[in-house]
Amino acid sequence: MTQRNTPRSLVLLAGLMLAAGAVHAADKLRWKVPNAFPSHLPALGDNVQMVADMLKTASDGQIQFKIFEPGNLVPPLELSDAVRDKTIDAGYTWLGYDAGKIPSAPLFSARPFGMEPWEYTAWWYNGGGKALAEDVYGKRNIHPILCGITGPETAGWFRKEIKTMDDLKGLKIRFAGLGGQVMQKAGASVTLLPGSEIFQALEKGAIDATEFAMPAVDQKLGFDKVAKYNYFPGWHQTYTAFHLIINKQVWDALQPSSRALFDTACTAGVMRNLSKGEAIQGDVIRGFEAKGVKTEKVPTKMLHALKKLTDEVMAEQSAKDADFKRVYDSQEAFSKSYQTWKGLAYLPRDFNDEKQ
């Protein structure tokens, strides 16, 4: 068939197919993506690989990540700098590690006495959180995508019982984010270590206690072998959010279809990550007794004292940094509105059918 007698509709269709193929080829991505967390840690380090597999399948192989273990390509605490400078195109991390450079970063990743996970996602997707994060990180040439979330961490692993605020004074503890600032106000000696270095520091006595993640993760790192008091609730991190961060110039150059694939895969990653994290903790905690680990509750009086110190930290940070104040005020306003629904719709936590 010659072009002269080819129907015009087929010529147009062929042109559209060629154009579509050109766009698809233009977004053929092969990225090296460092993971801030070891991939063998459940609901913490394994989520980004699930997202990568989903992207590869959904894009028919056009988008592929090679996931790197912490430190093999970029040190975990320097990941956002590497993305900013385009040393790497993207990375998977906890934004709280950026607190020293971006004061508002911990609010996007975890905060003391903050939102519950689904409340945070409601704020992120529907309460202005996403736009705030994109604005704050956009100034550093980074595009953040919420890509995972888990529930509260434990309040920490301790070598000795913690009964009063006086027990925190002089305590050498690994703590991250805003919770670390609260612990410093309480008189603790706080240090920030990546997950891979915590066990050795705890075993050798360089630190007396640590917080890191949820019980299923912490036992993988062996904390239960050297610290026999595991405290709850995770007042310092009521949610733990993870983000895929992409160099902004790289993100802006992507086709809309590719950007939509990233958003879709990461949204699925959020739901799958939260579901897995919630599913695997109970059996692990029940197994602690046989290991000689005592699960304890932080005394209510201590929680109130820690909340008072938290309010002081929030006020101080808000006074120092305009972006911190913007994000914090947004979260507080959303939580106040959400409480109207939360307080009416959900059963109280201490509800027990057997007592009715």
PyMOL commands that set and color helices and strands:
alter all, ss='L'
color gray80, all
select helices_A, chain A and resi 3-5+8-26+47-58+76-84+95-98+105-109+117-126+129-138+165-168+177-185+195-204+215-220+223-226+248-253+256-279+281-286+289-291+300-320+322-345+353-355
alter helices_A, ss='H'
color red, helices_A
select strands_A, chain A and resi 29-34+63-68+90-93+142-150+156-158+172-174+189-191+209-210+229-232+240-247+294-297
alter strands_A, ss='S'
color yellow, strands_A
deselect
rebuild
show_as cartoon
